[in-house]
Every structure is written in structure tokens, then in C-alpha cells.
Amino acid sequence: MISDPNDNPIILYACVAKGPTVLAEISSAAAGDLAAQCLAAAPRFHRLYSHTAGGRIYAFLMEDPLIFFAIAGESLGKPQVLLFLRRLRDAFFASSAIAIGGAHDRPSPLCLQRELLPELRRLVLPLSFQADKPPPPQPPPADPPPPAAGGSESEQETRKETRKKKKKSNATTEEDSISRIGSFDSEAESRIEISAADADPRTKTVQGFWGQHVRTVVLIDLALCSLLFGIWLSVCRGFHCIGS
């Protein structure tokens, strides 16, 4: 096992294993025994698995029959640890080491250390820089907006009076509109009654009968007057009565 504590303060351990046998690894602490226990108890029927305990993240990525395993500081975060394991998997399958590892059903421990150790260091190095990089400064909190100027007491009284006048004018306008609506309704009702009376045939019959009756009375009166005038002319023999 190669120990390099100065190069990797955030990834404490990383390896490629086939079952419990470690094919290649990198360690920055005395994590060999702990890693062996973790690989022996690797969860079955999983593709991804992670567990956080004691300020450390234990993450597994399974590609049967291989296991990509890492122990990292909790400050790195699970997404970054799993991303590191995916990159390690891709680098392993893209290298010639896969042919060496696949040729042995029972490989010997650290049989791929020479081929994969440079790749492990290359993948770990960006994470080390990320851990040393200070977090970005937070922007200063924005100042609260200045309170609106309230104005002098006279201005406030003027505003209150203006609001009262607006309320009164609105109320007057509403009353006028209500009265106009009432007058329009009464006129509409009277027009409806007149039109209804005109449309009633019985009303027309009564009016025609009354007009005919008046004309009959007037004609009878004219006939009586003419008769009396004729009698008077015959008695007086013309207009002699007037002259005498």
C-alpha cells in the first residue's frame, strides 16, 4: 500500500477491488484495516451505496465483479464522492488494466497497483485543491429601503381632508346614479303600461264605442235644434218676429 498523506487530505482511501481482494488503492491514512472490513461487509444487490459515520463518508460503486470504494471526509459531500467513484470506474474500463484484471479469476492483492496508482492520484488531485480552496465570500446583506417620508402635520391633515372629500364625492355620485336609475325605472314602467293598454283589444273596442255614442248624441242634438228652428220660422213667418 502506498501512503501519501500530504497529497490527499480529503480522500482518505480509495481502491478498486474484486470481491474482498484489493487490486489497486491509494491511502492518505492508516485506513487499510478499516477498508478491508468495509469491503468484507460490502452490501449486496446494490449499484450505489454510501454511509456517513464519525465525520467520514463510506461510498461503494459496484460493477460486478468489481467494487470501487472510497473513504472521504464528510466536508466533501456524498455527490462528490460518488462522482469520484464514477470517474475511477470509467478510467479503469478505459485503461489496459481491465485486461490484466479480467484474466485472473483469483487475482493477487495489488496486482494492478502499478497501472492504476497514477490514475488514482490524477483523479484525487482536483478534490484536494477543492478542499483547500476557501469558500466564496458571501455577498453583504442588502440595506433595507429607507422609510417613506411622512411629511409635516399640515401635509398629513391636508391628505386626510382630500381623502374625506373624495369619499363624499363618491357617495354623492352613487346616490345620483341610484336616483337616476329609479327615475328611469318609473318612466319605463309607465311606458310599459301605456303600450300594454294600447295593445289590449278590449280597450280599443271601448274607445270606439264611446266615440260612436258621442257622435250619435251630437247628431240628435243638431236634428232637434234644426227642427225647433224650423218651427220657429214657420210661426214667426220668417224673421218678422225679430223686427217687431
C-alpha positions as CSV (number, residue, x, y, z in Angstrom):
1,M,0.0,0.0,0.0
2,I,1.3,3.5,-0.9
3,S,0.8,6.1,1.8
4,D,0.8,9.7,0.7
5,P,-0.8,11.8,3.4
6,N,0.3,15.2,2.1
7,D,-1.3,14.8,-1.4
8,N,-4.8,13.8,-0.3
9,P,-6.3,15.4,2.8
10,I,-9.9,14.9,1.7
11,I,-10.0,11.4,0.2
12,L,-8.7,9.2,3.0
13,Y,-8.8,6.0,1.0
14,A,-9.8,4.8,-2.5
15,C,-9.5,1.4,-4.2
16,V,-10.5,-0.9,-6.9
17,A,-11.4,-4.4,-5.6
18,K,-12.6,-7.7,-6.9
19,G,-14.6,-9.1,-4.1
20,P,-12.5,-8.7,-0.9
21,T,-9.3,-8.6,-2.9
22,V,-7.9,-5.1,-3.5
23,L,-6.4,-4.7,-7.0
24,A,-5.2,-1.1,-6.6
25,E,-5.5,1.5,-3.9
26,I,-4.4,4.9,-2.6
27,S,-4.4,5.9,1.0
28,S,-3.5,9.0,3.0
29,A,-4.0,7.5,6.4
30,A,-3.8,4.1,8.2
31,A,-7.1,3.0,6.6
32,G,-6.1,-0.3,5.3
33,D,-7.6,-2.4,8.0
34,L,-10.8,-0.4,8.1
35,A,-11.1,-0.6,4.3
36,A,-10.7,-4.4,4.4
37,Q,-13.6,-4.6,6.9
38,C,-15.8,-2.4,4.7
39,L,-15.0,-4.5,1.6
40,A,-15.8,-7.7,3.5
41,A,-19.2,-6.2,4.5
42,A,-20.0,-4.6,1.2
43,P,-23.8,-4.6,0.7
44,R,-25.1,-7.0,-1.9
45,F,-27.6,-6.3,-4.7
46,H,-26.6,-2.6,-4.8
47,R,-25.2,-0.4,-7.5
48,L,-24.5,2.6,-5.3
49,Y,-24.3,2.7,-1.5
50,S,-23.0,5.4,0.9
51,H,-22.9,5.7,4.7
52,T,-21.8,8.6,6.9
53,A,-20.4,8.0,10.4
54,G,-17.8,9.7,12.5
55,G,-17.3,12.6,10.1
56,R,-16.5,10.2,7.3
57,I,-18.3,9.1,4.1
58,Y,-18.0,5.4,3.1
59,A,-19.1,5.0,-0.6
60,F,-19.4,2.0,-2.8
61,L,-19.9,1.7,-6.6
62,M,-20.5,-1.9,-7.8
63,E,-19.8,-3.0,-11.3
64,D,-19.9,-6.8,-11.0
65,P,-17.5,-8.3,-10.2
66,L,-15.6,-5.1,-9.3
67,I,-16.1,-2.8,-6.4
68,F,-15.0,0.8,-6.4
69,F,-14.7,2.0,-2.8
70,A,-13.7,5.3,-1.1
71,I,-13.5,6.8,2.3
72,A,-13.7,10.6,2.3
73,G,-14.1,13.5,4.7
74,E,-17.7,14.5,5.4
75,S,-17.0,18.0,4.2
76,L,-16.6,16.7,0.6
77,G,-20.2,15.6,0.4
78,K,-21.7,12.4,-1.0
79,P,-22.3,13.7,-4.5
80,Q,-18.6,14.5,-5.0
81,V,-17.5,11.1,-3.6
82,L,-19.9,9.2,-5.9
83,L,-18.7,11.4,-8.8
84,F,-15.1,10.4,-8.0
85,L,-16.0,6.7,-8.0
86,R,-17.7,7.0,-11.4
87,R,-14.7,8.7,-12.8
88,L,-12.5,6.0,-11.3
89,R,-14.7,3.3,-12.9
90,D,-14.6,5.0,-16.3
91,A,-10.8,5.3,-16.1
92,F,-10.4,1.7,-15.2
93,F,-12.5,0.4,-18.1
94,A,-10.8,2.7,-20.5
95,S,-7.3,1.5,-19.5
96,S,-5.4,-1.6,-20.4
97,A,-5.7,-2.8,-16.7
98,I,-9.1,-4.3,-17.4
99,A,-7.5,-7.0,-19.5
100,I,-5.0,-7.8,-16.8
101,G,-7.7,-7.9,-14.1
102,G,-10.1,-9.9,-16.1
103,A,-7.5,-12.6,-16.9
104,H,-7.3,-13.8,-13.4
105,D,-10.3,-15.4,-11.7
106,R,-8.4,-15.1,-8.4
107,P,-6.2,-12.1,-8.7
108,S,-3.4,-11.4,-6.3
109,P,-3.6,-8.3,-4.0
110,L,-2.5,-5.1,-5.5
111,C,-1.8,-6.7,-8.9
112,L,-2.9,-3.5,-10.7
113,Q,-1.2,-1.1,-8.4
114,R,1.4,0.0,-10.9
115,E,-1.1,0.6,-13.7
116,L,-3.8,2.3,-11.7
117,L,-2.0,4.3,-9.0
118,P,-1.1,7.2,-11.4
119,E,-4.8,7.4,-12.4
120,L,-5.9,7.4,-8.8
121,R,-3.6,10.2,-8.0
122,R,-4.8,12.2,-11.0
123,L,-8.4,11.8,-10.0
124,V,-7.8,12.7,-6.4
125,L,-5.7,15.8,-7.1
126,P,-8.7,18.1,-8.1
127,L,-10.5,17.2,-5.0
128,S,-7.5,18.2,-2.9
129,F,-7.4,21.6,-4.5
130,Q,-11.2,21.9,-4.0
131,A,-10.8,21.1,-0.3
132,D,-8.0,23.7,0.1
133,K,-9.9,26.4,-1.7
134,P,-11.7,28.7,0.6
135,P,-15.5,29.1,0.2
136,P,-16.6,32.1,-1.9
137,P,-17.4,35.2,0.1
138,Q,-21.0,35.8,0.8
139,P,-22.4,39.0,-0.6
140,P,-23.2,41.6,2.1
141,P,-26.8,41.8,3.0
142,A,-28.7,44.5,1.2
143,D,-29.6,47.6,3.1
144,P,-33.3,47.9,3.9
145,P,-35.1,50.5,1.8
146,P,-35.4,53.9,3.5
147,P,-38.8,54.5,5.1
148,A,-41.1,56.8,3.2
149,A,-41.2,60.4,4.4
150,G,-44.3,61.0,6.4
151,G,-44.3,64.8,5.9
152,S,-45.4,67.5,8.3
153,E,-48.6,67.5,10.3
154,S,-50.2,70.1,8.0
155,E,-49.5,67.9,5.0
156,Q,-51.0,64.9,6.7
157,E,-54.1,66.9,7.6
158,T,-54.4,68.1,4.0
159,R,-54.2,64.5,2.8
160,K,-56.9,63.4,5.3
161,E,-59.2,66.2,4.1
162,T,-58.6,65.3,0.5
163,R,-59.5,61.7,1.2
164,K,-62.7,62.7,3.0
165,K,-63.7,64.9,0.1
166,K,-63.1,62.0,-2.3
167,K,-65.3,59.7,-0.2
168,K,-68.1,62.3,-0.1
169,S,-68.0,62.9,-3.8
170,N,-68.0,59.2,-4.4
171,A,-71.0,58.8,-2.1
172,T,-72.9,61.7,-3.9
173,T,-72.2,60.2,-7.3
174,E,-73.5,56.9,-6.1
175,E,-76.8,58.5,-4.8
176,D,-77.3,60.4,-8.1
177,S,-76.8,57.3,-10.1
178,I,-79.3,55.4,-7.8
179,S,-81.9,58.2,-8.2
180,R,-81.4,58.3,-12.0
181,I,-81.8,54.5,-12.1
182,G,-85.1,54.9,-10.1
183,S,-86.5,57.6,-12.4
184,F,-85.5,55.5,-15.5
185,D,-87.3,52.5,-14.0
186,S,-90.5,54.6,-13.3
187,E,-90.6,56.0,-16.8
188,A,-90.0,52.6,-18.2
189,E,-92.9,51.2,-16.2
190,S,-95.3,53.9,-17.3
191,R,-94.3,53.4,-20.9
192,I,-94.9,49.7,-20.5
193,E,-98.3,50.3,-19.0
194,I,-99.3,52.6,-21.9
195,S,-98.1,50.3,-24.5
196,A,-99.9,47.4,-22.8
197,A,-103.1,49.4,-22.8
198,D,-102.7,50.2,-26.4
199,A,-102.1,46.7,-27.2
200,D,-105.3,45.5,-25.4
201,P,-108.1,44.9,-28.0
202,R,-110.8,45.4,-25.4
203,T,-109.6,48.9,-24.7
204,K,-109.8,49.7,-28.4
205,T,-113.3,48.4,-28.5
206,V,-114.5,50.5,-25.6
207,Q,-112.9,53.6,-27.1
208,G,-114.6,53.0,-30.4
209,F,-118.0,52.5,-28.8
210,W,-117.7,55.7,-26.8
211,G,-116.7,57.8,-29.8
212,Q,-119.7,56.4,-31.8
213,H,-122.0,57.2,-28.9
214,V,-120.8,60.8,-28.7
215,R,-121.2,61.3,-32.4
216,T,-124.8,59.9,-32.2
217,V,-125.7,62.3,-29.4
218,V,-124.3,65.3,-31.2
219,L,-126.3,64.4,-34.4
220,I,-129.5,64.0,-32.4
221,D,-128.9,67.4,-30.8
222,L,-128.3,69.0,-34.2
223,A,-131.5,67.4,-35.5
224,L,-133.6,68.7,-32.6
225,C,-132.1,72.2,-32.9
226,S,-132.9,72.2,-36.7
227,L,-136.4,71.1,-36.0
228,L,-137.1,73.8,-33.4
229,F,-135.5,76.4,-35.6
230,G,-137.8,75.4,-38.5
231,I,-140.9,75.5,-36.2
232,W,-139.9,79.0,-35.0
233,L,-139.5,80.2,-38.6
234,S,-143.0,78.9,-39.5
235,V,-144.7,80.5,-36.6
236,C,-142.9,83.8,-37.0
237,R,-143.2,83.7,-40.8
238,G,-139.7,84.3,-41.2
239,F,-137.8,86.8,-39.3
240,H,-140.7,89.2,-38.7
241,C,-140.7,88.4,-35.0
242,I,-137.3,89.8,-34.8
243,G,-138.2,93.0,-36.4
244,S,-141.4,93.6,-34.3
